[in-house]
Amino acid sequence: MSVYQRFMEPDFQNTWFEVMSWQWSDFDDFQAKYSEKANPEAWNKILWVATFFEGLGVLVKRGFIDTAIVDDLMSMYVIGFWQKIEPLWIRLRKLWNSPAAGEHVEYLYGVIHEIWKQQHPGLGDPTLPQ
């Protein structure tokens, strides 16, 4: 439950919603608005959310947290976050020469998204804030 407590803290929730509200047209636009150099505060926010889900992905993958619990409590957050950042992260992996960067966020998304699709056939992905 400590993971869920951290997830439900207002600071984390506010940061997740803020990151999800960001708009960019392509990778260069993202870099201009939110990169470590252009906007260190924003960069720290996206890393905070990403590292939370990265850690959660490791715990799920290693069997320390039941996938069904993560799905029940935070499927919308996991699905929405990876879908928003995936194109960026794929590009960052190449830029950093680090093909494993964010691999457990991606793993977590894959597992949770499969559960979502099985539980909600034909419904599509959850509606996310813009």
N, C-alpha and C positions, 0 to 999 in steps of 0.2 A: 504494500500500500504506500510505501514511501515514494515510489516512482510516481504513483498517481497523485500523491500530495504535491509533489514538485510540479507535475503537469498542470494541476489546478491552481497553482499560485497565480494571483493576479498579474504579477510581472511577466510570467511566462505566457499566460493567455493573451495579455495585451501585445506582447512582442509577436506572437504567432499571428494574431489578427493584423498587426501592422505590416509584417512581412507579406502576408497574403494580399494586402491592399496595394502593394507596390506594383507599378506598371512599367514595362519596358518593351521596346519593339524588337530588339535583337540583343545579341551578346554585347556588342559595342555600347549600346544604349544602357544596358545594365551596368557595364563597367564605368561608364561616365557618371551614373547616378549613385551607385551603391558599392563600388569596389573599395578595397582597403585604402587605396590612395585617395580616391575622390570623396569618400564618405566613411571614415573609420567607424563612426557610431553605428551606421546602418550595417556595415560589414560585420561588426561584432554581433548584431542582432540576428542576422541570418545564420552566422556560425553557431550561436547559442541554440537556436532551434534545430539546426542540422546535427549538432553534436548530441543533443538530447535524443533525437530519433536514431542516431548512429549507435549510441549506447543501448537504447531499447532494442534495436535490431540485434545486437550482440547477445543480449540477455535472452531474447526469443530464440535465436539460432542455437544457443547452447542449452536451451531447455530450462532456464531459470525462471522464465515467465511463460505462462500458458498463452499461446497465440489467441485463443478464444477470448481471453480476458482483455487483451489489447484491442481486439476487434470490437468487443462490446463497449469498451470505454472510449476509444479514440480513433475509430476507423476513418471518420471524416477528416480528421487532422492529418493522419498519416498519408492517406490517399491524396488529399489536396496539396500537401506540402511537396511530395515527390513529383506530382504532375506539374507543379509550378516550376520547380527548380531543375528537373531532369535535363532539359536542353542546356542549361547553364553548367550543370555539374559535368555533363559529358564533355563539354568544351574545356572546363577547368581541369579535368583529368588530363587532357592532352597538353594544355598550357603548362601544367605543373609536372608533366611526365610522371603522373601518379595514377595508373589505371585503377587502383583500389580505393581511391578517395571516395568516401561516401558509399562504399559497397554495402554497408549494413543498413543504411537508410533505404537503399534500393531493394535489398533483400526483404526488409520489413514491409515495404510497399507491396512487393510481389506476393508475399504470403497473405497480407491483409486484403489486398485487392481481390485475390482469388476467393477468399471467404465471402467478401462483399458480393461478388458476382453470383456465388452459389446461393447465398441467402436472399438475394434480391434479383432474380432472373428477369431480364428485360427492363429493369428499372433504370439502368445507366449508373453513372457515378454520382456520388452525393453532390448536391448543389453547394457551391462554396462562395464565400464572400468575395467580392471584387473590389 
